[in-house]
Amino acid sequence: MIRRRVRGGELLFLPALDLLFLLGLIEYRPKTDVVEFVGTNETV
Protein backbone atom coordinates (compact mmCIF):
# COMPACT_ATOMS: atom_id res chain seq x y z
CA MET A 1 0.00 0.00 0.00
CA ILE A 2 2.81 2.43 0.88
CA ARG A 3 4.52 1.85 -2.47
CA ARG A 4 1.35 2.71 -4.36
CA ARG A 5 0.05 5.67 -2.35
CA VAL A 6 3.11 7.58 -1.14
CA ARG A 7 5.73 8.79 -3.55
CA GLY A 8 9.10 7.89 -2.03
CA GLY A 9 7.33 6.17 0.85
CA GLU A 10 9.35 3.01 0.40
CA LEU A 11 12.53 4.95 1.11
CA LEU A 12 11.14 6.36 4.37
CA PHE A 13 8.76 3.68 5.59
CA LEU A 14 11.07 0.66 5.69
CA PRO A 15 13.91 2.40 7.59
CA ALA A 16 11.34 3.76 10.04
CA LEU A 17 10.02 0.24 10.65
CA ASP A 18 13.58 -1.03 11.11
CA LEU A 19 14.30 1.64 13.71
CA LEU A 20 11.11 0.97 15.64
CA PHE A 21 11.86 -2.76 15.60
CA LEU A 22 15.41 -2.24 16.86
CA LEU A 23 14.10 -0.04 19.67
CA GLY A 24 11.69 -2.81 20.66
CA LEU A 25 8.64 -0.69 19.99
CA ILE A 26 7.05 -2.92 17.34
CA GLU A 27 6.82 -6.64 16.65
CA TYR A 28 5.99 -8.45 13.43
CA ARG A 29 3.41 -11.21 13.65
CA PRO A 30 4.03 -13.42 10.59
CA LYS A 31 1.01 -15.65 11.23
CA THR A 32 -1.37 -12.73 10.68
CA ASP A 33 1.06 -10.53 8.68
CA VAL A 34 0.67 -7.64 11.13
CA VAL A 35 3.07 -5.11 12.62
CA GLU A 36 2.01 -4.42 16.20
CA PHE A 37 3.06 -1.57 18.49
CA VAL A 38 4.16 -3.14 21.78
CA GLY A 39 6.30 -0.45 23.39
CA THR A 40 5.57 2.54 25.51
CA ASN A 41 6.74 6.12 25.18
CA GLU A 42 8.92 5.61 28.25
CA THR A 43 11.38 3.36 26.37
CA VAL A 44 12.29 6.05 23.85
GICOR-V245192 format. One record per residue. N is the residue number from 1. RES is the residue in one letter. D_FIRST is the distance of its C-alpha to the first C-alpha in Angstrom with 1 decimal. Layout:
n=N res=RES d_first=D_FIRST
n=N res=RES d_first=D_FIRST
This chain:
n=1 res=M d_first=0.0
n=2 res=I d_first=3.8
n=3 res=R d_first=5.5
n=4 res=R d_first=5.3
n=5 res=R d_first=6.1
n=6 res=V d_first=8.3
n=7 res=R d_first=11.1
n=8 res=G d_first=12.2
n=9 res=G d_first=9.6
n=10 res=E d_first=9.8
n=11 res=L d_first=13.5
n=12 res=L d_first=13.6
n=13 res=F d_first=11.0
n=14 res=L d_first=12.5
n=15 res=P d_first=16.0
n=16 res=A d_first=15.6
n=17 res=L d_first=14.6
n=18 res=D d_first=17.6
n=19 res=L d_first=19.9
n=20 res=L d_first=19.2
n=21 res=F d_first=19.8
n=22 res=L d_first=22.9
n=23 res=L d_first=24.2
n=24 res=G d_first=23.9
n=25 res=L d_first=21.8
n=26 res=I d_first=18.9
n=27 res=E d_first=19.2
n=28 res=Y d_first=17.0
n=29 res=R d_first=18.0
n=30 res=P d_first=17.6
n=31 res=K d_first=19.3
n=32 res=T d_first=16.7
n=33 res=D d_first=13.7
n=34 res=V d_first=13.5
n=35 res=V d_first=14.0
n=36 res=E d_first=16.9
n=37 res=F d_first=18.8
n=38 res=V d_first=22.4
n=39 res=G d_first=24.2
n=40 res=T d_first=26.2
n=41 res=N d_first=26.8
n=42 res=E d_first=30.2
n=43 res=T d_first=28.9
n=44 res=V d_first=27.5
